[in-house]
Amino acid sequence: LREVFFLGSEADFQSRPEAFTTCWLHTNAQIQLQALDALICPEAPMPRGHVHTGFQTSYLSFANELLEALQESSGPVCLIGYSLGGALATLAAVHLCCSGFTQIDLITFGSPRVGNEV
């Protein structure tokens, strides 16, 4: 079992207050929806879903590294996230599913709404 933990923005505030402000501006302040990026799901059905701009921008900043790290081993993947981390874990689950992973568990706590219903 491969476990990936996504922390909420509060974790940055406690350990690095200056990083918290940057994180907040890049995620929470960008509340408009945009089309789901083809990098996350190239085979998305039309119409493509729409997701929170800030969450998608944040996820895309490390998406390739996450995918590469998880492709180095096999077995089920468990994604766990709290608050902002829950939103990122949700996007990671979509990305992994669209990338051929078949055993994905997603556990979120206090996750905000990530996008629209598609």
URRA-V821116 format. One record per residue. N is the residue number from 0. RES is the residue in one letter. SS is DSSP state (hx for helix, st for strand, lp for the rest). PHI is phi in degrees with one decimal (NA if undefined). Layout:
{{N	RES	SS	PHI} {N	RES	SS	PHI}}
This chain:
{{0	L	lp	NA} {1	R	st	-103.5} {2	E	st	-110.8} {3	V	st	-126.1} {4	F	st	-107.9} {5	F	st	-116.5} {6	L	lp	-87.5} {7	G	lp	-77.2} {8	S	hx	-67.3} {9	E	hx	-61.4} {10	A	hx	-62.0} {11	D	hx	-66.4} {12	F	hx	-62.5} {13	Q	hx	-70.2} {14	S	hx	-97.4} {15	R	lp	-143.9} {16	P	hx	-55.3} {17	E	hx	-67.5} {18	A	hx	-71.9} {19	F	hx	-59.4} {20	T	hx	-61.9} {21	T	hx	-61.8} {22	C	hx	-58.9} {23	W	hx	-62.8} {24	L	hx	-65.4} {25	H	hx	-85.0} {26	T	lp	-117.5} {27	N	lp	-64.7} {28	A	lp	-78.2} {29	Q	lp	-106.2} {30	I	lp	-91.1} {31	Q	lp	-68.3} {32	L	st	-95.5} {33	Q	st	-136.6} {34	A	st	-61.4} {35	L	lp	-58.8} {36	D	lp	-64.9} {37	A	lp	-62.8} {38	L	lp	-63.2} {39	I	lp	-73.5} {40	C	lp	-148.3} {41	P	lp	-65.9} {42	E	lp	-99.6} {43	A	lp	-60.7} {44	P	lp	-65.9} {45	M	lp	-90.9} {46	P	lp	-75.3} {47	R	lp	-64.4} {48	G	lp	-64.9} {49	H	st	-116.0} {50	V	st	-129.9} {51	H	st	-59.4} {52	T	hx	-55.8} {53	G	hx	-65.8} {54	F	hx	-65.5} {55	Q	hx	-64.9} {56	T	hx	-59.3} {57	S	hx	-63.8} {58	Y	hx	-63.0} {59	L	hx	-63.7} {60	S	lp	-68.9} {61	F	lp	-135.1} {62	A	hx	-58.3} {63	N	hx	-63.1} {64	E	hx	-64.0} {65	L	hx	-63.0} {66	L	hx	-61.0} {67	E	hx	-61.9} {68	A	hx	-64.0} {69	L	hx	-76.2} {70	Q	hx	-76.8} {71	E	lp	-76.2} {72	S	lp	-139.3} {73	S	lp	-121.1} {74	G	lp	112.4} {75	P	lp	-64.0} {76	V	st	-119.3} {77	C	st	-118.0} {78	L	st	-103.1} {79	I	st	-128.5} {80	G	st	-147.8} {81	Y	st	-121.6} {82	S	lp	57.6} {83	L	hx	-54.2} {84	G	hx	-61.5} {85	G	hx	-66.2} {86	A	hx	-64.6} {87	L	hx	-67.0} {88	A	hx	-64.2} {89	T	hx	-63.3} {90	L	hx	-64.3} {91	A	hx	-63.0} {92	A	hx	-62.4} {93	V	hx	-63.1} {94	H	hx	-60.1} {95	L	hx	-65.0} {96	C	hx	-61.0} {97	C	hx	-71.4} {98	S	lp	-98.7} {99	G	lp	99.3} {100	F	lp	-70.7} {101	T	lp	-113.6} {102	Q	lp	-116.3} {103	I	st	-126.5} {104	D	st	-108.9} {105	L	st	-124.6} {106	I	st	-125.7} {107	T	st	-127.0} {108	F	st	-129.8} {109	G	lp	61.9} {110	S	lp	-77.9} {111	P	lp	-73.3} {112	R	lp	-66.1} {113	V	lp	-90.8} {114	G	st	-167.1} {115	N	lp	-88.2} {116	E	lp	-86.9} {117	V	lp	-132.8}}
